[in-house]
């Protein structure tokens, strides 16, 4: 899994905690301890899927435009990370039974694993993340 998944969940959770308030990409990046350019890439993905809206200029930034209870983690995974579990195999040697087939065999196994992962992630929403975070503060 890549860090874009974590950054997307972080951004949605933080914007959910402050509903109706704009947050700049610099603020969100600082909160996640990443470079603003990396955060803007993730925010762009979230905006394209209408999870957030943005406003340019003074007082602008990003604001949540979805219900955190309706955004499941599998949606975020599919947006940011689908296919990232598949192992990278070296160039195949067609003369070797292993080399000629390993990528296909491992690809199928890891696709099955990814299917199980996304099914599991469907059980959790951004609201669940926020709830757990708030429990840890007590």
C-alpha positions as CSV (number, residue, x, y, z in Angstrom):
1,X,0.0,0.0,0.0
2,X,1.3,3.5,-0.7
3,X,1.3,6.6,1.4
4,X,-1.4,8.3,-0.7
5,X,-4.0,6.1,1.0
6,X,-2.9,7.3,4.4
7,X,-2.7,11.0,3.3
8,X,-6.2,10.8,1.8
9,X,-7.6,9.3,5.0
10,X,-5.7,11.9,7.1
11,X,-7.1,14.7,5.0
12,X,-10.7,13.5,5.1
13,X,-10.5,12.8,8.8
14,X,-9.0,16.3,9.6
15,X,-11.5,18.1,7.4
16,X,-14.3,16.0,9.0
17,X,-13.2,17.1,12.5
18,X,-13.6,20.8,11.4
19,X,-16.8,20.7,9.3
20,X,-17.5,23.8,7.3
21,X,-14.0,25.2,7.7
22,X,-11.5,25.7,4.9
23,X,-8.0,24.2,5.3
24,X,-5.1,25.0,3.1
25,X,-2.9,22.4,1.5
26,X,0.0,23.7,3.5
27,X,-2.0,23.2,6.8
28,X,-3.0,19.7,5.8
29,X,0.6,18.9,4.6
30,X,2.1,20.2,7.9
31,X,-0.5,18.1,9.8
32,X,0.6,15.0,8.0
33,X,4.3,15.9,8.0
34,X,4.7,15.8,4.2
35,X,5.6,18.2,1.5
36,X,2.7,20.3,0.3
37,X,3.2,19.1,-3.3
38,X,2.6,15.5,-2.2
39,X,-0.5,16.6,-0.3
40,X,-1.8,18.6,-3.3
41,X,-1.6,15.5,-5.4
42,X,-3.8,13.6,-3.0
43,X,-6.2,16.5,-2.5
44,X,-6.6,16.7,-6.3
45,X,-7.7,13.0,-6.4
46,X,-10.2,13.6,-3.5
47,X,-11.6,16.7,-5.3
48,X,-12.1,14.8,-8.6
49,X,-14.2,12.2,-6.7
50,X,-16.2,15.1,-5.0
51,X,-15.1,14.2,-1.5
52,X,-13.8,17.7,-1.1
53,X,-14.2,21.1,-2.7
54,X,-11.8,23.9,-3.0
55,X,-11.7,27.7,-3.2
56,X,-8.9,29.7,-4.5
57,X,-7.6,33.0,-3.2
58,X,-7.6,34.7,0.2
59,X,-9.5,32.6,2.8
60,X,-9.5,29.7,0.4
61,X,-8.5,26.1,0.8
62,X,-10.2,22.8,0.9
63,X,-13.5,21.8,2.6
64,X,-15.3,18.5,3.1
65,X,-18.1,18.0,0.7
66,X,-19.2,14.5,1.7
67,X,-20.7,12.7,4.6
68,X,-17.8,11.0,6.5
69,X,-20.2,8.1,7.5
70,X,-20.7,7.3,3.8
71,X,-17.0,7.2,2.8
72,X,-15.7,3.7,3.3
73,X,-12.0,3.0,3.3
74,X,-12.3,0.6,0.4
75,X,-13.3,3.6,-1.7
76,X,-10.2,5.5,-0.7
77,X,-8.0,2.4,-1.3
78,X,-9.4,2.0,-4.8
79,X,-8.8,5.7,-5.5
80,X,-5.2,5.8,-4.2
81,X,-3.7,2.3,-4.1
82,X,-5.5,-0.3,-6.2
83,X,-2.9,-2.7,-7.7
84,X,-0.2,-1.6,-5.3
85,X,0.0,-5.0,-3.6
86,X,0.9,-6.8,-6.8
87,X,4.5,-7.9,-6.6
88,X,7.0,-6.6,-9.1
89,X,8.5,-9.5,-10.9
90,X,11.7,-9.3,-13.0
91,X,11.4,-9.7,-16.8
92,X,10.3,-13.2,-17.5
93,X,12.5,-15.9,-19.0
94,X,10.1,-17.8,-21.3
95,X,12.4,-20.8,-21.3
96,X,11.9,-21.3,-17.6
97,X,8.7,-22.8,-16.2
98,X,9.0,-20.5,-13.2
99,X,10.1,-17.4,-15.0
100,X,7.5,-17.7,-17.7
101,X,4.6,-18.1,-15.2
102,X,5.5,-16.6,-11.8
103,X,4.2,-13.1,-12.6
104,X,0.8,-14.5,-13.6
105,X,0.6,-16.9,-10.6
106,X,1.6,-14.3,-8.1
107,X,-0.6,-11.7,-9.8
108,X,-3.6,-14.0,-9.2
109,X,-2.7,-14.6,-5.6
110,X,-2.2,-11.0,-4.8
111,X,-5.3,-10.0,-6.7
112,X,-7.3,-12.4,-4.5
113,X,-5.6,-10.8,-1.4
114,X,-6.4,-7.3,-2.6
115,X,-10.0,-8.4,-3.1
116,X,-10.1,-9.6,0.5
117,X,-8.5,-6.4,1.7
118,X,-11.0,-4.2,-0.1
119,X,-13.9,-6.3,1.2
120,X,-12.5,-5.9,4.7
121,X,-12.0,-2.1,4.3
122,X,-15.7,-1.7,3.3
123,X,-16.5,-2.3,7.0
124,X,-14.8,1.0,8.0
125,X,-15.7,4.6,7.2
126,X,-14.0,8.0,7.8
127,X,-16.5,8.4,10.7
128,X,-15.1,5.2,12.3
129,X,-11.6,6.6,12.0
130,X,-12.7,9.9,13.7
131,X,-14.5,8.0,16.4
132,X,-11.5,5.9,17.2
133,X,-9.2,8.9,17.2
134,X,-11.5,10.7,19.7
135,X,-11.6,7.6,21.9
136,X,-7.7,7.6,22.1
137,X,-7.8,11.3,23.3
138,X,-9.7,10.4,26.4
